[in-house]
Amino acid sequence: MFEKVLLIANPASGKNKALVIAHRLSYLLIHEYASHVEIRATQQEGDAEEWAKVAGEEGFSAVICLGGDGTVNETVQGLVQSNLRPYFSFIPLGTVNDLWRSFNFYIDHDLAVRQFRNVQVDTMDIATVNGKVFINVVALGSIPESVMHTDSVDKNLLGFFAYVKEGIGGFFDWRGYSLTIETREKIFEEVDTNLVLIGLTSSISGYEQVIPHADYNDGFMHMILIKGRSPLDTLKEVFDGGLVKANVNDAAILISSDYFKITNNSSRNARINVDGDPGPELPVELEILNDKLQVIIPAKDDKGIFQRFSPAFLRGDQ
């Protein structure tokens, strides 16, 4: 699977170190697998999608992207359109990086590169929103709306706290939405909410195990909907642990389905956030695709959390 590898790097990611990391990964692939490696640096929006779309036809057996959720999304968008679909993988270099949490990648970039010495192949779900691919989270509400305006300079300087900075303003926005939520089996009508999250994995916005039973290839999207329009409702639900309750109660709804339709019944427009970037206005339809990506991920590690987060000298790394 590493015979001919395309590395797609977003130079602005990883505090502008994406190309350096790409060259380190190239060196490893060449020496470990005798791979033929080509590195391409994105210059504008759409580059990653276009290159991934034709990678199979160009003879690449694997496409590995280095960047944040937006770069990963673009790469997957291109692969889905490919007739000859290579294996997919990535090194997470963004601010939140929800997808890597599900695949057990290291936070440390150098260690993430070294994980490619010992890998396995699995499948991952792909979903669409109004026909466009998303791979992680769709969000709606005052907090996601604020986060959509987070400045890229702030992201590089402040990391995750850039989102906190913007999200605080949205948290105290008292406006909510009245929505109709449809699945294939049921309709939830006139639901008042100030926060909707739809994830494909158990990690959302940097918080792991928000939806404990969710998995990256279980065939479902998982919706968390906080009832009520006041931000205080959200605060209460977080402190009550409602975001991890796998049931329906008076304050929150958790629904798992392979299809959602969300309609806005409010007087003001509602725009969703897709994998951290601005998405379309409501109404939207979300659907799991039948096919899955073949994804290269780190081999399962029985050292668990200690191996992932402890300093190198404690792990015995050379």
N, C-alpha and C positions, 0 to 999 in steps of 0.2 A: 504493500500500500504506500510505501515511501519511495517508489522507484523514481518518480518525477513529481516534485512538490512545488506548488506556487505559494509563496508567502506574501500576503497582502498586509501592508503596514500603514497605519494612520500616523504620520510623523508627529502630529500634535498630541498623541496619547502617551500615557506613561510619563507625564512631565517632559515631553519632547524626547523621550529615549526609545521610542518604538523601533526606529531603524537600528539602533545599537543592539537591542534585544533580538531583532530579526536576524542580524548577522551572527549572533551567538547561537541561535537556533539552527541557522543554516550550517554552521560549522559542526554542530552536534549531528545533524542528519547526514551530512556527508561522511563523517568519520564512523558513525554507528551503523548506517544502513547503505552507504555508498550511493546516496541519493543524488539526483540531478536537481538542483534548487535554483529557482528564480525569485528574486525579491522585487516587488513593485510597491512604490510609495504612492498613496492616494494624493491627488492634488485638488480634487473637487468632489462634491456630492455626486454619487452615481458611479464613481470609478470602481469601487469594490463590487458593486452589483454587476456591472458590465463584464469585468474580468472573470468573476466567478461563473457567469452564465456560459461563457465559451471555454472555460478551463478544460472540460472533458474533451471537447473537440480539438483542443490544442495538445492533447496527450497527457495532461496532468492527472496523476492517480490520486493526489490529495491536495486540498486547498486549506491552508492554515492562515487565519487572520489574526492580526495583533492590533487591538484597539478596544474602545469601550463598547457599550451595548449597541450604539448606533452603527458602528463598523461591523459588528457581528451580525446585526439585523440585515444590513445591506448585502453582506456576503451570502447569507442564507437565502435572501430574496433572489439573488442571481442563481444559486445552485438549484433552487426549486424550478426555475425556468429551463434548466439544462436537460437535454435529452440523454447525454452521457454524464452522469452525475458522479463526480469524484467523492472520496472520503472527505469529511469535514472535521476541522478542529480549530482551536484558537488559544491564544494566550491573553488573558483578561488584563487590560491596561486602563480601564475607565475608573470612574469615581465610585460606583456602587457595585457593579459586576455581579448581578444576581445569578447569572447562569453558571459561573464558575463554582459557586457554592454547592450547586447540585452535583457537579462532576468531580468534586474533591480536588480542584486545583489549589496550588499554594498561592498565598498572597504575594510572597516574595517572587519577583520576576525571574531571578536567576534560578531559583528552585523550580519554578514552573517550567523553565526550559529543560532542566535536568530530568523532569518527569517523563519527557519523551523517550528516555532510554527504556522505559518499561510501561507499555501501553496495552490497552485492549480496545476492541471495537464493540460499540453498543448502538442502539437506535435512540433518536430523540423525536418528540412530537413537533409538528409544525401546525400552526393555526393561522387563519386569515381574519382580518377585520376589513369589511367592505372590499374583499378580494385581495388585499395587500397583506403580505406575510408579517406576523409578529412571532417572536420566539420566547417572550418572557412575561411582560406585564402590560395590561391596558388599565388605565386609571381615569377616574372622573371625579371632580369635586374641587373645592376651593384650594386645597393643599396641592394636588397635582397641577392645577392651573397656574399656581404661583411658581412651582418648580420648573414648569416649561420655560419660564423666562430667566432661569439661572444663567448667568453670564459664563462663557467658556473660560475667561480669565480667572473668575472666581473659582471655577471647578479645579483648575490647575493649582491655584494658590491655597485653597481651603479644603479641597477634597470633598468628602462627604458633608462637611459642615457648610459648604456652599448651599447644599440643598436645605439644610436646617435653617440657614439664614433666610432663604426665600420662603420656605414652608411656614415659618412662624407668622408671616403676614397673612398667608392664606388661612391659617388655622383660626384666626380671629375674624374671618369673613363670615358673617352670619347668614349669607345667602345659601340656599340649597336648591335642590331640584325635585320636581315630581316626575317620576319615571314609570314606565311600564316595562317589565322584564318578562321576556318569553323564552322558554325552553321548548324542546319538542314535546314535552309531557305536560307543562303547566304554565299558566300566565299569572304573574304577580302584578296587579294593577294599582296605579296611583300610589306608588311607594315614595314617601318623602325621604330624601337622603342628602348628606353632604360629603359622602365618601363611598366610592365604588372601586374595588380592586379586582381584577381578573388575572389570575396567574396560571402559568403552565408548570411551575415547579413549586417547591415548598418555601422558597425564599422570595420575599417581596421587599423592594426598596432597602436592601441591606439587612433585613431582619430574617434570620434563618428560622425554619420550622414554624412560620406563620400558619401554614396549612400542613400539619404533620403528615397527613395521609397522601398528600400530593406527590407525584413522581414525574420525572421528565419524559416518560414514555408510557404513561398509564392510559392514554387515549382520551383524557378529559381536560377541560378548562375548569378552574375553580374560582368562583365569584364570592367575594366578601362584600356585603352591602350593609353599611351602618344606617339604621333607621333614624329619622329625625333630621332637622335642618340646622340645629345649633351645634357649633364646634364643641360645646360642653358635652353633647351626646357622644362625640368621638372620644373625648378625654375620658369620660366615665367608662366607655366600652374598653378602652385600652387598659385602664387600671383594673377593670373587672376581669381581664383576661379573655374578653369576648372574641378577640380576633383569632383565637385558637380553638374555639368551641365548635365542634363538628356537629352542630344542630341548629335548629331554628328557634329563636327566642324573641322576646319583646323588643330587644335592642339591636339585634343583628341577624342577618340571614347569611348562611353559607350554602351555596349551591354548586354541585358538580355536574357538568353536562358537556356534550360535544357540540352544542349549538346554543347561542344566545342571540336574541334581538332586543335592543334597548331603544325605546322611543321616549322622546322628551315631551312632557305635558306642560312644561313651564312656559312663561311668556318670554324669557330670555334664552338666547342660544347657549348650547352646551357643547364644548369641544373636548375630546378625549386626548389623553397622553398615551402614546404607543412606544413602548420600550425606551422611555425617557425623552421622546421627541413629540412635537405637536402632531396630532392626528386629525381625522375628519370630525365634523360636527355631527351630532345625533340627527336622525336615527342611524344606528350601525348594526351590522350583523356580523357575528363572530362564529367561526366554524373550524373544527379540527379537520385537517386534511387526512385522507386515508393513507397516503404514503408517508414514510418517515425518512429522516436523514441517517445515513451511516456515519457515526461520529467516533472519532478517535479520542479516548479519554485516558487519564492515568489509571494504571492497574490498581485494583483494590489493595488497600494498605491496612494491615491489621494494627498499625501503630496509632491510627485514628487521629484524634484531636492533638495529642502530644506531638505527633510527627508533623502535623500541619503548622502548628503555631509556636513551638518551642525554638529557642535559638539553635543555630547550627552546631555549636560546640557540645550542646547537650544531646543532640541526636547522634553524634558520632560521625557527621559528614566530613569528608576529606576536602 
